[in-house]
Amino acid sequence: MKKNYILNQLVVEKKMKRLALEIAEHFSEETQPLVLIGIKENGLVIAEKMLLLLAPLLNVDIQILSCSLNKKVPTNVIFSRVINFDNLNVIVIDDVTNSGRTLLYALKPLMDFHPKRVQILALVERMHKTFPIKADYVGLSIATTLQEHIQVEVENGDVTGAYLE
C-alpha cells in the first residue's frame, strides 16, 4: 500500500522548531516551571523533542511526564509520576487530534489542581472534533473526511513522517 504522506521528517523538524519558538515567545516572561505531558506513545516522543528544543530558549525548569490511557475507552489516566500541578504551566502534547476525546481525558487529572495555565500542542490537527478541544500550538492543520485517518510514524525516538490512510 502506498502511503499518502502529509509530512516528511524534514518538514516535521521545521514545524517542531517553529512550535518551540511559539511556546518560548508565550513563556518568555514566565518564572513558574513548565510541565510537558506527552500522551503515549507518539505524543511522548514529541514532548521529548520539545523539551530538547525549549531548554535553550526558556529560563525556567522544564519537566516531562508521560500520560498513559486507553484511547478507545479512556477511563484510567496514569501519569508517569505524581506531582502537584498547582501554579505550574502545563502543555499536554499529542501527535494527532481527532475527536478531542484523548486530550479531554488527559486533562481530567489536572482538574484536581489549580495550574497557572494549561495548553495543548498537537503535531497534526484534524477538523472533526466531537469534544470541545482546540490545540494552542499546531504543526499542521488539515481537513480530512471522517473515513480518513492520520498516522504519525516514529522510528528510534524521531518523528519520521505522517500520512493519510
Buried (B, 14 or more C-beta within 10 A) or exposed (E): EEEEEBBBBEBBBEBBEEBBEBBBEBBEEBEBBBBBBBBBEBBBBBBBBBBEBBEEBBEBEBBBBBBBBEBEEBEEBEBBEEEEBEEBBBBBBBBBBBBBBBBBBBBEBBEEBEBBBBBBBBBBBBEEBEEEBEBBBBBBEBEBEEEEEBBBBBEEEBBBBBBBE
